Amino acid sequence: MSDPVKTSTINSSLSCKGCGALLHFVPGTHNLQCDYCGVANEIEAAPDSNIIESVDYEDFITTIHNNNDPATLTVVKCNGCGSQTILDEFVTAEKCPFCTAPLVLESAAGQQYLTPHYILPFAVTQQQAIKFFEQWLKGLWWAPNNLAKTANSNSSALKGVYIPHWTYDTDTLTDYTGERGDYYYTTETYTTTVDGKTQTQTRQVRHTAWSNAGGTVHVSFEDLMVPASKSLPDKTLNTLGPWDFEMLVKFDERYMSGFRSETYQVTPQDGLVLAEAQTVAPINDAIRNDIGGDEQRIDSTDTEYRNKAIKYMMLPVWVSSYSYNNKIYQFTINASTGEVIGQRPISAIKIILAVLLVLVIIAAIILYARSAH
């Protein structure tokens, strides 16, 4: 449950002392600014705001319902794309930042909001994001020639959204059985024909001697990241990084002023399963290294996950979409680094011309080869 004193202080700090209007966070700074009179207030960070620590996973799961914020924040599900957007108590209607469908707040709609542990404030402004998008469009070789002009004229306004993520820490203990392969060589005699004459020669032939292996490996993991949103394609969510986590701070609602945010759609329990899947390859590498030899086979593994810890954080993105030939394409910009991940149309004419060019080059090479003989 939120501290009422802290909440009152934050609500007060979001009001402009000059005109009383709502202050908005300015990307790339630690300031709140009034859009009407220009007054700016600095967000004073706590002395330990940059100390990033995970919390015990089991304790977090046990107390998760006790950490929900009161009903001043409501989670509304979009009927268009399934996103879950957070609205405050004074908002009754809004557009979905992911697909622009209307979000209408109904009585008893949504779920309570879980306060994140950390937040990565917006570093890229809307104007900078637009430039990154335009540069990205110009670099699309297979896109139609008029895409940049069409996309810029038919794109919806960029929306700033905080996307929820889980990160997990764990120590693993894995018992395994397998086989170790060691190379050895034998000399083999064979006959071959050289200049019409049969000759006897020798060569080294490699073999593998296999022996049983087994043991235990310990591997520790930190910050296994799992996106907790389903509003963006998995490919987008998994390739938006890296993030500038040096700017990560303890969660402060003031960094969210002027932006939308999502709540988690992937539960921390389901996220843990996805995080554990990320450990399989590194654990197998550790097993192969432990087995040694020239080749390794892993027959069975039994992994125990110990000292599990978790962080719930909000990461910033700019999202929008554009239409081309009556089809909607979505794009997302990492608001920490400027990385652009987007959908785009493919020019059939460019592909056909490229194929024809390759065929012409091949034909020219064949003709040259024939003429040379």
KEKE-3310 file (N, C-alpha, C; in steps of 0.2 Angstrom, whole numbers, plus 5000, padded with zeros to 4 digits):
npx = (5004:5002:5012:5003:5007:5018:5012:5004:5013:5020:5009:5007:5019:5017:5010:5010:5018:5017:5005:4997:4994:4996:5012:5024:5036:5052:5060:5077:5081:5080:5069:5053:5041:5031:5019:5013:5017:5030:5038:5050:5053:5064:5067:5070:5081:5082:5095:5099:5094:5100:5105:5103:5095:5089:5074:5069:5063:5052:5047:5042:5032:5023:5019:5014:5000:4998:5006:4999:4994:4982:4965:4967:4973:4970:4969:4966:4960:4963:4952:4955:4969:4973:4982:4986:4983:4987:4977:4974:4964:4956:4954:4943:4942:4952:4965:4971:4989:4995:4988:4979:4965:4950:4950:4939:4934:4926:4914:4921:4931:4946:4961:4970:4984:5001:5015:5030:5048:5059:5063:5067:5070:5063:5074:5076:5069:5053:5054:5067:5065:5057:5066:5075:5067:5064:5077:5079:5069:5075:5085:5080:5082:5075:5062:5048:5051:5044:5041:5045:5040:5027:5024:5028:5018:5006:5007:5003:5003:5017:5018:5022:5027:5028:5035:5032:5044:5052:5066:5077:5087:5097:5105:5111:5111:5117:5115:5122:5123:5133:5144:5161:5171:5186:5199:5208:5221:5224:5235:5232:5233:5232:5228:5231:5229:5241:5246:5243:5248:5248:5249:5255:5250:5250:5239:5232:5220:5206:5198:5186:5186:5174:5169:5160:5153:5150:5143:5143:5138:5140:5131:5129:5117:5112:5100:5092:5082:5064:5052:5036:5025:5012:5009:5016:5025:5034:5046:5050:5050:5060:5071:5073:5083:5101:5098:5101:5105:5112:5106:5095:5083:5076:5059:5049:5034:5034:5042:5033:5024:5015:5016:5011:5008:5011:5004:5009:5007:5012:5014:5024:5027:5025:5035:5046:5048:5051:5063:5071:5072:5081:5093:5097:5106:5118:5121:5122:5134:5143:5142:5148:5161:5165:5165:5175:5188:5187:5175:5158:5144:5128:5118:5108:5100:5098:5092:5093:5086:5091:5091:5083:5079:5070:5066:5055:5052:5051:5052:5056:5048:5044:5030:5021:5012:5010:5002:5001:4997:4984:4987:4991:5006:5017:5028:5042:5052:5066:5067:5078:5090:5087:5086:5077:5064:5054:5039:5038:5034:5037:5045:5040:5044:5057:5063:5060:5068:5081:5082:5082:5094:5104:5102:5106:5119:5124:5122:5131:5143:5143:5143:5155:5164:5163:5167:5180:5185)
npy = (4994:5011:5025:5037:5050:5051:5050:5062:5071:5070:5072:5085:5091:5089:5099:5115:5129:5141:5143:5133:5122:5105:5098:5091:5077:5080:5073:5066:5074:5078:5084:5092:5100:5114:5115:5127:5139:5137:5135:5126:5111:5103:5085:5079:5067:5053:5049:5036:5032:5027:5015:4999:4985:4968:4959:4947:4933:4923:4930:4941:4936:4931:4943:4950:4955:4964:4974:4982:4997:5009:5013:5024:5022:5014:4999:4997:4987:4985:4983:4982:4978:4971:4977:4983:4997:5010:5021:5036:5042:5052:5051:5047:5043:5038:5035:5020:5018:5009:5004:5014:5013:5017:5019:5016:5020:5009:5006:4997:4992:4984:4981:4982:4992:4988:4993:4997:4992:4999:5012:5017:5032:5042:5046:5050:5063:5067:5074:5070:5056:5056:5060:5049:5039:5044:5043:5029:5025:5030:5021:5009:4997:4988:4994:5003:5017:5028:5027:5034:5047:5045:5038:5048:5057:5050:5045:5041:5051:5051:5041:5041:5028:5018:5002:4987:4976:4961:4956:4943:4935:4921:4907:4892:4874:4860:4844:4831:4819:4811:4810:4809:4813:4808:4812:4801:4795:4784:4776:4774:4764:4766:4765:4775:4783:4790:4800:4790:4779:4767:4770:4767:4774:4783:4789:4799:4794:4800:4795:4793:4791:4786:4789:4787:4801:4812:4823:4839:4856:4873:4888:4905:4918:4934:4947:4942:4945:4948:4953:4960:4963:4961:4968:4972:4965:4949:4949:4962:4966:4959:4963:4977:4981:4985:4993:5008:5006:5012:5023:5020:5021:5021:5018:5032:5041:5053:5053:5047:5056:5064:5053:5037:5021:5004:4989:4974:4960:4947:4936:4936:4923:4916:4923:4919:4906:4908:4915:4905:4897:4904:4900:4888:4886:4892:4884:4872:4874:4876:4863:4855:4861:4856:4842:4841:4835:4832:4831:4832:4824:4827:4818:4819:4831:4839:4852:4864:4878:4891:4904:4913:4929:4945:4959:4972:4982:4998:5002:5014:5018:5025:5024:5021:5021:5019:5021:5012:5010:5007:4998:4995:4999:4995:5004:5005:5014:5014:5023:5026:5023:5026:5016:5009:4999:4991:4988:4986:4989:4979:4982:4975:4977:4981:4970:4961:4968:4966:4952:4950:4957:4950:4938:4943:4945:4933:4926:4934:4931:4917:4918:4924:4915:4905:4911:4913:4900)
npz = (5000:4996:5003:5011:5015:5006:4994:4994:4994:4982:4973:4976:4971:4958:4953:4946:4953:4948:4939:4942:4934:4927:4929:4918:4915:4909:4896:4896:4907:4924:4928:4931:4921:4917:4904:4901:4907:4908:4920:4929:4939:4949:4950:4965:4969:4980:4992:4990:4978:4967:4970:4965:4968:4970:4975:4987:4979:4983:4994:4987:4979:4989:4995:4985:4983:4993:4989:4980:4973:4979:4973:4965:4953:4938:4929:4912:4899:4882:4869:4857:4854:4865:4875:4891:4899:4910:4919:4927:4942:4937:4924:4911:4898:4884:4872:4865:4866:4858:4847:4844:4847:4855:4872:4885:4901:4911:4924:4938:4930:4925:4935:4950:4953:4952:4961:4954:4956:4951:4939:4922:4917:4903:4891:4877:4868:4861:4849:4845:4844:4833:4823:4824:4819:4806:4800:4801:4792:4780:4779:4774:4763:4755:4755:4748:4737:4740:4753:4765:4763:4763:4775:4785:4783:4785:4798:4815:4830:4840:4855:4872:4882:4896:4898:4906:4914:4920:4930:4934:4946:4950:4958:4951:4953:4945:4942:4932:4919:4906:4892:4887:4874:4867:4855:4845:4834:4820:4809:4792:4777:4760:4742:4728:4712:4702:4689:4681:4687:4700:4717:4733:4748:4764:4778:4791:4802:4810:4826:4839:4856:4867:4884:4900:4909:4922:4935:4944:4942:4945:4942:4941:4939:4934:4932:4922:4909:4906:4896:4902:4895:4883:4872:4862:4848:4851:4845:4843:4857:4862:4855:4857:4866:4868:4885:4893:4908:4917:4920:4928:4941:4958:4959:4955:4955:4948:4937:4928:4924:4911:4903:4897:4904:4906:4914:4921:4910:4909:4922:4937:4940:4928:4921:4927:4923:4909:4911:4917:4906:4899:4905:4901:4890:4894:4905:4900:4892:4903:4908:4897:4897:4910:4908:4898:4887:4869:4862:4868:4875:4882:4892:4903:4914:4929:4937:4950:4956:4966:4978:4972:4965:4962:4951:4948:4934:4925:4908:4895:4880:4864:4855:4839:4824:4806:4791:4775:4759:4763:4774:4791:4799:4813:4824:4835:4847:4856:4870:4878:4871:4858:4848:4834:4831:4819:4809:4791:4774:4759:4744:4730:4717:4718:4723:4712:4702:4708:4707:4693:4690:4696:4688:4676:4678:4681:4669:4661:4666:4663:4649:4647:4652:4642:4630:4633:4632)
capx = (5000:5007:5012:4998:5011:5022:5008:5002:5019:5020:5003:5008:5025:5015:5006:5014:5017:5015:4998:4992:4993:5000:5019:5026:5043:5055:5065:5084:5083:5077:5065:5046:5040:5024:5018:5009:5021:5037:5041:5053:5055:5069:5065:5075:5082:5084:5102:5100:5090:5104:5107:5099:5095:5083:5071:5068:5057:5047:5044:5038:5026:5019:5016:5012:4994:4999:5009:4995:4992:4974:4961:4968:4976:4966:4971:4961:4962:4961:4948:4958:4976:4974:4986:4983:4985:4986:4974:4973:4957:4953:4954:4937:4942:4959:4966:4977:4995:4998:4984:4975:4958:4947:4949:4934:4934:4919:4914:4924:4935:4953:4964:4974:4991:5007:5020:5037:5053:5063:5060:5072:5067:5064:5080:5075:5063:5048:5057:5073:5062:5055:5072:5078:5062:5066:5084:5077:5065:5079:5090:5077:5084:5070:5056:5046:5054:5040:5038:5047:5036:5020:5024:5028:5012:5001:5009:5000:5007:5021:5015:5027:5024:5033:5034:5035:5049:5054:5072:5078:5093:5097:5110:5109:5115:5114:5118:5122:5126:5135:5149:5167:5174:5193:5201:5215:5223:5228:5238:5229:5236:5227:5231:5228:5232:5245:5249:5241:5251:5245:5254:5252:5251:5247:5235:5230:5212:5204:5193:5184:5185:5169:5169:5155:5155:5145:5146:5138:5140:5136:5131:5125:5114:5110:5097:5088:5076:5058:5046:5030:5020:5010:5006:5021:5027:5039:5053:5051:5052:5067:5077:5073:5089:5102:5095:5106:5103:5116:5101:5090:5083:5071:5053:5046:5029:5034:5045:5028:5020:5015:5017:5006:5012:5007:5005:5011:5002:5015:5014:5030:5028:5026:5041:5052:5048:5054:5069:5074:5073:5087:5098:5098:5112:5124:5122:5125:5141:5147:5143:5153:5167:5166:5166:5181:5189:5187:5168:5154:5137:5124:5112:5103:5102:5093:5094:5089:5086:5092:5092:5079:5077:5067:5065:5050:5054:5047:5057:5053:5048:5040:5026:5017:5010:5009:4998:5004:4992:4978:4989:4995:5013:5018:5035:5044:5058:5069:5067:5084:5095:5085:5085:5071:5061:5047:5037:5039:5032:5043:5044:5040:5047:5064:5065:5061:5074:5087:5083:5084:5101:5108:5102:5110:5126:5126:5122:5137:5149:5143:5145:5163:5168:5162:5171:5187:5188)
capy = (5000:5017:5029:5043:5056:5052:5051:5068:5076:5069:5075:5092:5092:5089:5105:5121:5134:5147:5143:5127:5117:5099:5097:5085:5075:5082:5067:5068:5078:5076:5090:5093:5107:5116:5117:5133:5145:5136:5134:5119:5109:5097:5079:5078:5060:5051:5047:5029:5031:5023:5008:4994:4978:4963:4957:4939:4931:4920:4935:4946:4932:4930:4949:4954:4958:4969:4980:4985:5004:5010:5013:5030:5020:5009:4996:4996:4982:4988:4978:4981:4974:4968:4980:4985:5004:5013:5027:5038:5042:5058:5050:5043:5041:5039:5031:5015:5020:5004:5004:5020:5012:5021:5016:5019:5017:5007:5005:4991:4989:4984:4978:4986:4993:4985:4998:4994:4994:5004:5015:5020:5038:5044:5050:5053:5067:5066:5077:5066:5050:5057:5060:5042:5036:5046:5040:5022:5024:5031:5015:5003:4996:4985:4997:5007:5023:5034:5025:5039:5053:5042:5036:5054:5061:5046:5042:5044:5054:5046:5041:5039:5023:5014:4995:4983:4971:4958:4953:4938:4933:4915:4902:4886:4869:4856:4837:4829:4813:4812:4806:4812:4810:4810:4810:4797:4794:4778:4776:4770:4763:4766:4766:4780:4783:4797:4800:4784:4774:4765:4771:4766:4780:4782:4795:4799:4794:4802:4792:4796:4786:4789:4787:4790:4807:4814:4828:4844:4862:4879:4894:4910:4922:4940:4951:4938:4950:4945:4958:4958:4965:4957:4973:4973:4958:4947:4951:4969:4967:4955:4966:4984:4983:4986:4999:5012:5004:5016:5029:5017:5024:5019:5021:5038:5042:5059:5052:5045:5062:5065:5047:5032:5015:4997:4985:4967:4955:4941:4936:4935:4916:4914:4926:4915:4900:4911:4916:4899:4894:4907:4898:4881:4886:4893:4878:4866:4876:4874:4855:4853:4863:4852:4836:4841:4831:4835:4831:4830:4822:4828:4814:4821:4836:4840:4859:4867:4885:4893:4911:4917:4936:4948:4966:4974:4989:5001:5004:5019:5017:5029:5019:5024:5017:5023:5017:5012:5006:5005:4993:4998:4996:4998:5005:5006:5017:5013:5030:5026:5023:5028:5011:5009:4992:4993:4984:4990:4985:4977:4983:4969:4980:4981:4963:4958:4970:4963:4945:4951:4959:4944:4933:4946:4945:4926:4925:4937:4926:4911:4919:4926:4909:4901:4914:4912:4894)
capz = (5000:4996:5009:5010:5015:5000:4988:4995:4992:4975:4970:4976:4967:4951:4952:4944:4958:4945:4937:4945:4929:4929:4927:4915:4915:4903:4894:4896:4913:4930:4929:4929:4918:4915:4897:4900:4909:4908:4926:4930:4946:4949:4954:4970:4970:4987:4992:4988:4972:4961:4972:4962:4972:4969:4981:4987:4974:4987:4998:4983:4977:4995:4997:4979:4983:4998:4987:4975:4974:4980:4967:4961:4947:4936:4923:4907:4894:4876:4866:4850:4854:4871:4879:4898:4900:4917:4919:4934:4944:4934:4916:4909:4891:4882:4866:4866:4863:4854:4841:4844:4848:4861:4879:4889:4907:4914:4932:4941:4925:4926:4940:4954:4950:4957:4961:4951:4960:4948:4933:4918:4914:4896:4889:4871:4867:4855:4843:4844:4842:4826:4819:4823:4814:4799:4798:4800:4786:4774:4778:4772:4756:4751:4756:4742:4737:4743:4760:4770:4763:4765:4782:4789:4782:4788:4804:4821:4835:4845:4862:4876:4886:4900:4897:4912:4913:4926:4929:4939:4948:4953:4958:4949:4954:4940:4942:4925:4916:4899:4889:4885:4868:4866:4849:4844:4827:4818:4802:4787:4771:4754:4736:4723:4705:4701:4683:4678:4690:4706:4722:4740:4753:4771:4780:4798:4802:4817:4829:4845:4861:4872:4891:4904:4913:4927:4939:4946:4940:4948:4938:4944:4934:4936:4927:4916:4908:4903:4895:4905:4891:4877:4868:4856:4846:4855:4841:4845:4864:4863:4851:4859:4870:4875:4888:4897:4915:4922:4922:4931:4948:4961:4956:4957:4950:4945:4930:4923:4922:4904:4899:4899:4907:4906:4920:4918:4907:4910:4929:4939:4940:4921:4919:4930:4918:4903:4913:4918:4899:4896:4908:4898:4885:4898:4910:4895:4891:4909:4908:4892:4900:4915:4905:4895:4881:4862:4861:4874:4875:4888:4892:4907:4918:4934:4939:4956:4956:4972:4980:4967:4967:4956:4951:4943:4932:4919:4903:4891:4873:4860:4850:4835:4818:4800:4786:4768:4755:4768:4779:4797:4802:4820:4825:4842:4848:4863:4873:4882:4866:4851:4843:4831:4829:4816:4803:4785:4768:4755:4737:4725:4711:4720:4723:4705:4698:4710:4705:4686:4690:4698:4683:4671:4680:4680:4662:4658:4668:4659:4642:4647:4652:4636:4625:4635:4629)
cpx = (5004:5006:5008:5002:5015:5018:5005:5007:5020:5015:5004:5014:5023:5011:5011:5013:5015:5008:4994:4991:4998:5007:5020:5034:5046:5061:5072:5086:5080:5072:5058:5045:5033:5024:5015:5014:5028:5041:5043:5054:5059:5066:5071:5076:5084:5091:5103:5096:5093:5106:5101:5100:5088:5080:5070:5062:5051:5043:5039:5032:5021:5015:5014:5005:4994:5002:5005:4993:4984:4971:4962:4971:4972:4969:4966:4963:4959:4958:4951:4964:4977:4979:4983:4987:4983:4983:4973:4965:4953:4952:4948:4938:4949:4959:4972:4983:4998:4994:4979:4967:4956:4947:4944:4933:4927:4919:4917:4928:4942:4955:4968:4981:4996:5013:5027:5042:5058:5060:5066:5068:5068:5070:5080:5068:5059:5051:5063:5071:5060:5061:5075:5073:5063:5072:5083:5074:5070:5084:5087:5078:5078:5063:5054:5049:5050:5037:5040:5042:5029:5019:5024:5021:5006:5002:5005:5005:5011:5019:5021:5024:5030:5031:5036:5039:5050:5062:5073:5085:5092:5104:5108:5114:5113:5119:5117:5125:5128:5140:5155:5170:5181:5196:5208:5215:5226:5230:5235:5232:5231:5231:5227:5232:5235:5248:5248:5244:5248:5250:5250:5254:5248:5243:5233:5223:5210:5198:5191:5182:5180:5170:5163:5157:5149:5148:5140:5142:5136:5137:5127:5123:5111:5106:5095:5082:5071:5053:5040:5024:5019:5008:5010:5023:5033:5046:5055:5053:5059:5073:5077:5080:5095:5099:5101:5104:5107:5111:5095:5089:5077:5064:5050:5040:5029:5038:5039:5023:5020:5015:5012:5011:5007:5008:5007:5006:5005:5016:5022:5032:5029:5033:5047:5053:5052:5061:5074:5076:5080:5093:5101:5105:5118:5126:5125:5132:5145:5148:5148:5160:5169:5168:5173:5182:5188:5179:5164:5147:5134:5118:5106:5105:5096:5095:5090:5091:5086:5093:5089:5077:5074:5067:5059:5051:5051:5053:5053:5053:5043:5036:5022:5015:5009:5005:5001:5000:4987:4980:4993:5001:5015:5026:5036:5051:5060:5070:5073:5090:5094:5085:5078:5069:5055:5046:5037:5036:5038:5041:5045:5044:5055:5067:5065:5067:5080:5088:5085:5091:5105:5108:5106:5117:5129:5127:5129:5143:5149:5146:5153:5167:5168:5167:5178:5190:5188)
cpy = (5006:5021:5035:5049:5057:5054:5059:5073:5076:5073:5083:5095:5092:5095:5111:5126:5140:5148:5137:5121:5111:5099:5091:5083:5077:5076:5070:5072:5074:5081:5089:5100:5108:5118:5124:5139:5143:5134:5126:5117:5103:5091:5078:5070:5059:5049:5040:5027:5027:5017:5003:4987:4974:4962:4950:4937:4928:4925:4940:4942:4932:4937:4953:4958:4964:4975:4984:4992:5004:5012:5020:5028:5014:5006:4994:4992:4985:4982:4977:4977:4970:4971:4982:4992:5006:5020:5029:5040:5047:5057:5045:5040:5042:5034:5026:5018:5016:5004:5009:5019:5015:5016:5020:5016:5016:5006:4998:4988:4989:4980:4983:4987:4991:4990:4995:4996:4999:5007:5018:5026:5039:5048:5053:5057:5065:5068:5072:5059:5050:5057:5053:5038:5038:5043:5032:5021:5025:5025:5009:5002:4993:4988:5001:5014:5029:5032:5031:5045:5051:5041:5043:5058:5057:5042:5045:5047:5049:5047:5038:5034:5019:5006:4991:4977:4967:4956:4949:4937:4926:4911:4895:4880:4863:4849:4834:4822:4814:4808:4811:4809:4813:4808:4806:4796:4787:4779:4771:4770:4763:4767:4771:4780:4790:4796:4793:4778:4773:4766:4769:4771:4779:4789:4793:4799:4795:4798:4795:4790:4789:4785:4790:4796:4809:4819:4833:4851:4868:4885:4899:4915:4928:4944:4947:4942:4947:4951:4955:4960:4960:4961:4974:4966:4956:4949:4958:4970:4964:4959:4974:4986:4984:4992:5002:5011:5008:5022:5026:5020:5021:5022:5027:5040:5048:5058:5049:5051:5064:5059:5042:5026:5009:4994:4978:4963:4948:4941:4934:4927:4913:4917:4922:4909:4902:4912:4910:4896:4898:4904:4891:4881:4887:4887:4873:4868:4874:4867:4853:4855:4858:4845:4836:4837:4835:4836:4829:4829:4823:4823:4816:4826:4837:4847:4861:4874:4888:4901:4915:4924:4939:4956:4967:4981:4991:5004:5008:5017:5023:5024:5023:5019:5022:5018:5018:5007:5003:4999:4997:4995:4999:4999:5007:5009:5017:5021:5031:5027:5026:5023:5010:5002:4993:4988:4989:4986:4984:4979:4977:4971:4979:4974:4960:4961:4968:4956:4946:4953:4954:4939:4936:4945:4937:4924:4928:4933:4920:4912:4921:4920:4905:4904:4913:4905:4894)
cpz = (5000:5002:5008:5010:5009:4994:4988:4992:4985:4971:4970:4972:4959:4949:4951:4950:4954:4943:4939:4940:4931:4926:4924:4915:4909:4901:4894:4902:4919:4933:4927:4926:4916:4908:4896:4901:4909:4914:4927:4937:4945:4953:4959:4971:4978:4987:4990:4982:4967:4964:4970:4965:4970:4975:4981:4983:4978:4991:4993:4981:4983:4996:4991:4980:4988:4995:4981:4978:4975:4973:4963:4954:4945:4930:4918:4901:4887:4872:4859:4850:4860:4876:4886:4900:4907:4916:4926:4935:4940:4926:4915:4902:4889:4876:4868:4863:4858:4847:4840:4845:4854:4867:4883:4895:4910:4921:4933:4935:4928:4932:4944:4951:4955:4956:4959:4957:4957:4941:4929:4915:4907:4895:4882:4870:4861:4849:4841:4841:4835:4821:4818:4819:4807:4796:4797:4794:4780:4773:4776:4765:4752:4752:4749:4743:4740:4750:4765:4769:4765:4772:4786:4788:4785:4794:4810:4825:4839:4852:4866:4881:4890:4900:4903:4910:4920:4924:4935:4940:4951:4953:4956:4951:4950:4941:4935:4924:4909:4897:4887:4879:4867:4859:4849:4837:4826:4811:4797:4780:4765:4748:4732:4717:4704:4694:4679:4681:4697:4711:4729:4745:4760:4773:4787:4798:4810:4820:4836:4850:4866:4879:4895:4908:4917:4932:4941:4944:4943:4944:4941:4939:4937:4931:4921:4915:4904:4902:4898:4901:4885:4871:4862:4854:4850:4851:4843:4852:4866:4860:4853:4862:4865:4878:4892:4905:4920:4924:4926:4938:4951:4959:4959:4952:4946:4938:4925:4921:4915:4900:4901:4901:4906:4912:4917:4916:4908:4918:4931:4939:4933:4919:4921:4925:4912:4905:4914:4911:4896:4899:4905:4894:4890:4903:4906:4893:4897:4910:4903:4894:4905:4913:4902:4889:4874:4860:4867:4872:4882:4888:4897:4912:4923:4938:4945:4956:4963:4973:4974:4970:4961:4957:4946:4941:4926:4915:4898:4884:4870:4855:4845:4829:4812:4795:4779:4764:4759:4773:4785:4798:4808:4820:4832:4843:4855:4865:4877:4877:4859:4846:4841:4829:4825:4811:4797:4779:4764:4748:4733:4719:4712:4720:4716:4701:4701:4708:4697:4686:4691:4692:4677:4672:4679:4673:4659:4660:4664:4652:4642:4647:4646:4631:4627:4633:4622)
residu = (MET:SER:ASP:PRO:VAL:LYS:THR:SER:THR:ILE:ASN:SER:SER:LEU:SER:CYS:LYS:GLY:CYS:GLY:ALA:LEU:LEU:HIS:PHE:VAL:PRO:GLY:THR:HIS:ASN:LEU:GLN:CYS:ASP:TYR:CYS:GLY:VAL:ALA:ASN:GLU:ILE:GLU:ALA:ALA:PRO:ASP:SER:ASN:ILE:ILE:GLU:SER:VAL:ASP:TYR:GLU:ASP:PHE:ILE:THR:THR:ILE:HIS:ASN:ASN:ASN:ASP:PRO:ALA:THR:LEU:THR:VAL:VAL:LYS:CYS:ASN:GLY:CYS:GLY:SER:GLN:THR:ILE:LEU:ASP:GLU:PHE:VAL:THR:ALA:GLU:LYS:CYS:PRO:PHE:CYS:THR:ALA:PRO:LEU:VAL:LEU:GLU:SER:ALA:ALA:GLY:GLN:GLN:TYR:LEU:THR:PRO:HIS:TYR:ILE:LEU:PRO:PHE:ALA:VAL:THR:GLN:GLN:GLN:ALA:ILE:LYS:PHE:PHE:GLU:GLN:TRP:LEU:LYS:GLY:LEU:TRP:TRP:ALA:PRO:ASN:ASN:LEU:ALA:LYS:THR:ALA:ASN:SER:ASN:SER:SER:ALA:LEU:LYS:GLY:VAL:TYR:ILE:PRO:HIS:TRP:THR:TYR:ASP:THR:ASP:THR:LEU:THR:ASP:TYR:THR:GLY:GLU:ARG:GLY:ASP:TYR:TYR:TYR:THR:THR:GLU:THR:TYR:THR:THR:THR:VAL:ASP:GLY:LYS:THR:GLN:THR:GLN:THR:ARG:GLN:VAL:ARG:HIS:THR:ALA:TRP:SER:ASN:ALA:GLY:GLY:THR:VAL:HIS:VAL:SER:PHE:GLU:ASP:LEU:MET:VAL:PRO:ALA:SER:LYS:SER:LEU:PRO:ASP:LYS:THR:LEU:ASN:THR:LEU:GLY:PRO:TRP:ASP:PHE:GLU:MET:LEU:VAL:LYS:PHE:ASP:GLU:ARG:TYR:MET:SER:GLY:PHE:ARG:SER:GLU:THR:TYR:GLN:VAL:THR:PRO:GLN:ASP:GLY:LEU:VAL:LEU:ALA:GLU:ALA:GLN:THR:VAL:ALA:PRO:ILE:ASN:ASP:ALA:ILE:ARG:ASN:ASP:ILE:GLY:GLY:ASP:GLU:GLN:ARG:ILE:ASP:SER:THR:ASP:THR:GLU:TYR:ARG:ASN:LYS:ALA:ILE:LYS:TYR:MET:MET:LEU:PRO:VAL:TRP:VAL:SER:SER:TYR:SER:TYR:ASN:ASN:LYS:ILE:TYR:GLN:PHE:THR:ILE:ASN:ALA:SER:THR:GLY:GLU:VAL:ILE:GLY:GLN:ARG:PRO:ILE:SER:ALA:ILE:LYS:ILE:ILE:LEU:ALA:VAL:LEU:LEU:VAL:LEU:VAL:ILE:ILE:ALA:ALA:ILE:ILE:LEU:TYR:ALA:ARG:SER:ALA:HIS)
# end
